[in-house]
Every structure is written in C-alpha cells, then in structure tokens.
C-alpha cells in the first residue's frame, strides 16, 4: 500500500516536474527573454536620450543648428548601424537630399533632389510614417536612391526647422523592418528634440538679434554722445575765446590799440596757430598790408609782406575780393596759394577769412600752422565769427588814431590862436591907450574948440575905443588865466567885496532903470581868495544882470554860509536864458542868440569867471527858467579852521 502510494507519488512528482519545464519552455522563458531585451532596450534608449540631451543646447548662430542635427543623426546611426539615415530639405516642388549616414566603400553618385509623394504626406501630417515595404507603394522618383542605400523599408519623420529655414525630413531606411519597432521611439525622440531646439533657437536668435540691435543702438548713442560731447567742449572753448575777444573790444579801459594784438593772440591760442596776422587794405597804395600787432611774425617779416589787390594768384587777395573764407591743408604745395609767402612764414596749413564791417571789407585775417592738414572747417567758421569782432576793434583803432590826430592838430591850432590873441592884444593895448588919451584931450576942448559934429564923431570914437579896450582887457585876462597866472590868495571877507561891487554898480543900474539890492548878510566866513579876480567875477555877474535883465527889472545879490563853502548869487527877473543855451554860456566867445544883437559884449565874461572860480577850487553855475530871469551862483571853499 505504501509502495503503491510511493509509486503513485513519484509518478505525480515526475509529472509536475515535466509540466513545470514544459510551461517554462513554452511561456516563461520567452517572456523572460523578452523582458530582458525590453529592459536592455529601455536602458539603451535611456543612455541615448541622456547623452543626446547633454548636447541639446540652443545654438548661438543659425549655422550651428546644422551641426546639432548632424550630431543627433550620428548618434541615431550609432544605435542602428545597419540602417541608413537620410536628411531631406523641402524645396519648391521637390525634396533635396542634404545629408546621409551610411558606410559606403565607394561614395555613390546621387541625385540631390527627389520627388516622392510620401515625403509630402509625412511633412503635411507632421507625423512618423511607416513603410514596411517601400515598393508596395508608389516609390517612383526615389527607387534609385533606395537601391543605392539598399532600403526596402522606411520610417519617415518630419521635424520643425528654425524660423525661415526650409522644412526638414529624416528618413530611416533599412533592408528589413526587424528593428523598426525599436527605432521608432528613437526617431520620435530625435525629431521632437530637434523641433524643440529649433523653437528655443528661434527665441535665442531673436533675443540675440534684439540684443545686437540694442547694442548697436547703444553704441550709436554713445558715439553720438561722444561726438556731441567733444563738439560741446569745442563750442565752450570757442565761446570763452569769443567772450575774451568781446571783452577786449567792449571792456572798460579796453585799449583798442593793444586790443587788436590781444585778439590775434587769443585766436592763435584757440586754434593752436603759429602765425596770425591782419592784412588791412591800404587804399592809397592799393595793397593788403600786414598790420602791427600780428602774432608770430617779426617786424622784418611783416615789412616783406604786402600784396597789390590786383594780384589774383594770392589767396589773401582772392578772399579780400570775393569775401569767401579759404582753407589749405598744405599751403607750400597748393597751386591756389603763393608758395613764397607760405615759405616766408614757414607755414603749411592756412586759413584766411575776410574782415568786414557792415558791407565794407577792410582786410583779411591770415592764420597759419607749421603742421600740414591741421585746421578744420569748424575752426574756419569760428574764425569768421572772430573776424567780425576784429573788424569793430580795427575800426575803433582807426577812429581813435584819427581822433587823436585831429585832437593834436586842434590843440596845436588853439595854442597858436591863444599866442596870436595874446600878442595882438598886447600890441593893441599901447596904441589904444594913446588913442583914448588923445580923444579925451580933444573932447575936453583943451586943444581948441570943437563944433557939434566933431564932438559927436569923437564921442562915437571914444565909445568904440572903450569897447575895444574892454575886449583887449578880456582877452588879456583870458590869456593870463590860460597861462600860468599866479593867484594872490589871501584871507578875505566876501560880504565886504560884494558890498563894494554893488555900490560901484548902483549908478550904472540907475542909468539902466534897474533896481539893484544886496541881501548879503555881514557874517559870512572868510575865504582864501584873490580879491582882484573874485571882484571881477562879481562885477561881471552884476553887469550881465543889469545889461540883460533890462529896464524896469530888479537884480538881487545874496550870500549864504553853507558850512564848507560860501555861496554868492546874483539873481535877476529878466528874460532868462533858454534851456539849450544854458550849457554854452560859460564857453569862450559864446553869446546868447537874442542878446548878441541887442546888447554889446565880448562873450568872454562868463568864461573868465568860470576859469577864475575853478582856479579857486570853487564852482560856478546857472539856474534859469526862460521868462523868469536868471540866477548865477558861485561857491568858494571855506578853509577848514574857518568852517
Ligand atoms: P557877454 O555878456 O559879453 O555876451 P558873457 O560871457 O558874460 O558874455 O555872457 C555870455 C552870454 O550869456 C550872453 O551873451 C548872454 O546871452 C548870456 N547871459 C549872461 N548873463 C545873463 C543874464 N543875466 N540874463 C540873460 N542872459 C545872460
């Protein structure tokens, strides 16, 4: 029983063993091997994906995209060495083979462009297309290609190229389709990677383009700023120079003679010139002549340079005639410049600008440098502005010279006139005294009786002689005052002097029917003065007031203590003096328009009075409202201890 049992048990075990192995061989082993191979495939794919992704960087240049594509295709080919990998690019109406990967012993001859509707379908659907047997479909157009590569089955996969580049398509071909299943994920992965890289590249390129554009813009702005900056500096320097020039021209105490030299100096510094000269037109000679005060030229050189204005070959003359600025980079070798003058001044670069005042051209400014090609058009423009200022100062110099020449001549004439008057007056004084003496004796009847007519004639003669004597006496006074007459200063009482003068004029005033009154107080401080000359001033003012106020008028004399000065005034209520004449009445020989015809006089009284008062350190003045009379006052200083 047990044996049976054992026997049955052994049989059962052997059956189970057999069943186990049967099942293992039939189901489990293939499953295990496929599990292993799919594990390996997974591992391989992971390695492939990791390796390729390490290189999946966005290219910096569009050309680099091709390199990345090639790298991917090479990796793919390495994973499937029995395959052929072909890369096509879409062209209008056809596809161009741009690259392929397969080992050939001899390089095959290939067409480059292909037409196969399957390409278009794959690219249109954007999906992986599978041909288990390419010949089963319409493979006209690529059959030769496929035969060269030994392709019987194919996988086609389009991918997105960078923006603007033609569409691309990858063809994975093989003699049989055994590894198509394995290759499909690789292909999909490669196509999606390349598409993503394209997309990223597009962004990178456009960003890079934007960055480049921005960089260019920034560079342009920086350059512009640079240029503007140096222009500003240049302008600032020019403004400063111009300011200095204008200060020379208009500044207080600006010496116009040296001003010209100063301007040429400023110009020389401003444009770093070695020679700066003004060539002024000398009308008498018909030449352009270098004026004194030039910069960098000796007087000897200056004398050698003068050009007739008909010499058209001279650049200075041409600028003078046409008023057009001229610039030369190498004056010694320039056919438009007279080389000998450029050599004389040892210059190469040359600028010439016209100097004109309003519409009148007066000369040119010549600026030279020993260095060739040294001056710029900007500097030429700056020079033309300076030349305008220079014109003003040259005009001022000329005016100043003419004026001082005229002033000198006038002073000389005046001196001659004074000498002449003085001599004539002296010469006339003695015979006049004799005439007056004899006329008086005859008139007195001492030398015999006179008839009425003789008396009348002699009286007129006597009056004329008196007038002449008066004039001579005034002239002599004036000549003495102009010369070195010594005043005899002494302490004196002005109130007393005024009293005496007024008393001596009372009779005259009465004759003229003028009311003369003296309101001067007795207690005026004493002054230092020459009694004779001051007496003459008071007399003169009184005589004028009586003369010009006319019959029926009243004349009032007053004196006042002003502390530092004593003021004496002679006031009348006559016709007064018109406003426009008031400034001139103290001038020598000036006589009022109205009075000159009616009242005799010399026009010297007030001039003498003014000179006398000024010699005393005092002042004389006039207040008058026409029709309301005239008031002449003078002030004499009171010595400190008296004040
Ligand atoms: P003269 O009296 O000899 O003309 P003056 O030098 O004394 O010369 O005076 C100059 C001028 O001033 C006079 O011609 C006259 O026109 C004017 N003048 C002077 N005093 C008076 C006055 N008191 N009233 C009006 N005019 C006067």
Boltz pocket constraint, residues with backbone or C-beta under 6 A from the ligand:
constraints:
  - pocket:
      binder: B
      contacts: [[A, 540], [A, 541], [A, 544], [A, 545], [A, 548], [A, 549], [A, 572], [A, 574], [A, 575], [A, 576], [A, 577], [A, 585], [A, 587], [A, 590], [A, 591], [A, 592], [A, 593], [A, 595], [A, 596], [A, 599], [A, 600], [A, 601], [A, 602], [A, 603], [A, 604], [A, 605], [A, 606], [A, 607], [A, 630]]
      max_distance: 6.0
